[in-house]
Amino acid sequence: MKQLSNRIHFLIAILIALMALGASPTAHAQTPEWVEPRGVGIVDLIGVVAEAHLQGSIVIFHPGTGMAIYESGTRVGNTVTLTVRYEANPLNIFFCPTAIGNRDHWPTAVPASTMRVFSGSVDITSEVNPIYLLYPARQTTPSANSTAPERYPRVRSNKVVNSSGAIETPANMGCYYYFEESVTDLRATFTFETPQYIQATYLGSDSDTFRSYIGPGAPGFLGSLQSQMQSRFGDRHDDLDINPPAGTEFVLFHYPPTPVDPYGDVNFRSPGAGTYRIRKPNGKLSIDHFGTFGIPFYGQFQDSDQSSGSEFLPFFSDGVRVSSPEYFVPEGIQYDPCMTNGGCSAALLDRIYDVVMSATVYYYRFERIRGGLTQIPLRQVGPSWSPRVVSAGTRTLSAGAEFERRVVAIQSSLDMSVYLPAMFYQELLPADDPTNCPCGWFDADLRMVDFVPGP
């Protein structure tokens, strides 16, 4: 009896330990019927994929607002530290390393963090304005369809500073902070406390060249350049020649910035980025992707503009190529007023046409190594979808309205469419269930860290 009692106590102890580690596959009290896909964000890649594959990558680009470039990242246990450099314009806005879900773009999510902000080596955290905009995580369904500049709700909130002087930011799918005065050489260091949910197996890479995009679509303020290039050369949109190895699940796309932000009406000389897509064998394209994050290569949704009238965007799993970033101005060509005002010389147009840029696709397989995740079916809303219930609204405060107006005006003006590892412990994890899939594995903040294809 004593042996049996000891075994029971031992089993109870194991059960308690597993519960503390979050081993339960039903982490959400109420599992949503479906959620939209998210990219596997930078926080879940640090310490999991090769640091060299992240160095210098575009973490996120907010058109007309700025760009965050990856400088360094570390994972020590459950502590993840990320430092980004901002290529900012004179709006003096900087942001969390997340995507907000603009038009048909995927959002990304990060857990709660503390943040310090620097101008060069000088800590200027205390100078950040007390009002900021937040797109909360844990949003199950969007509040608008794929035609909207923002698919998820935002709140205007008050900055929270902890006892060490760092800014505390809740889990989010995007945030905007700002300064009253211009800041140069802007950097931010974010610290997150989050377990490592996945390990990654690197399978190889392909590097290829691409040229500037010439064709229809929304050029921002570069309509004159777009028209001249089309008239002189006709249309082009290069695809990268890639060969995903057997076992490929996720890809990371590493590509250079463009020196001219087409939406930077305050300062066109601010660098920017463009969208890239996964292309089907029939030439159709996936939704737009911004920045470097983990995307399931064989788990994509068709571009909203090629899915006219759809309530939900069609899913496809037969991607064959990565379509290059849609840059009107290639690397190495500086802004010229003729790009916005007209009359670019034939010599400049020829130079733009001839520039060749390089990009790399890294191939990975991800494996879950920790519980506390829930498998949820994926759907992505299309142009005819409408919300049944709006899950949150904008909270109005007495200050910061002009800041919010400027951010929203930038987002609303955009139509980005272009028509063309080590395990730390052993744990019994629930297996993928392909029923009703495609699906994603999500944490309690609805952060997607893995993908499940359909049956």
Beta strands, then each sheet from edge to edge (+ up, - down):
strand 1: 58-62
strand 2: 66-76
strand 3: 79-88
strand 4: 93-95
strand 5: 113-119
strand 6: 122-123
strand 7: 131-136
strand 8: 155-158
strand 9: 160-161
strand 10: 167-169
strand 11: 172-178
strand 12: 186-193
strand 13: 198-210
strand 14: 239-240
strand 15: 250-254
strand 16: 277-279
strand 17: 295-296
strand 18: 300-301
strand 19: 315-316
strand 20: 321-323
strand 21: 357-368
strand 22: 374-377
strand 23: 439-442
strand 24: 448-452
sheet 1: 1+ 2- 3+ 12- 5+ 6-
sheet 2: 1+ 2- 3+ 12- 5+ 10- 9+
sheet 3: 4+ 11- 7+ 8-
sheet 4: 13+ 21- 15+ 17-
sheet 5: 14+ 20- 16+
sheet 6: 18+ 19-
sheet 7: 22+ 23- 24+
end
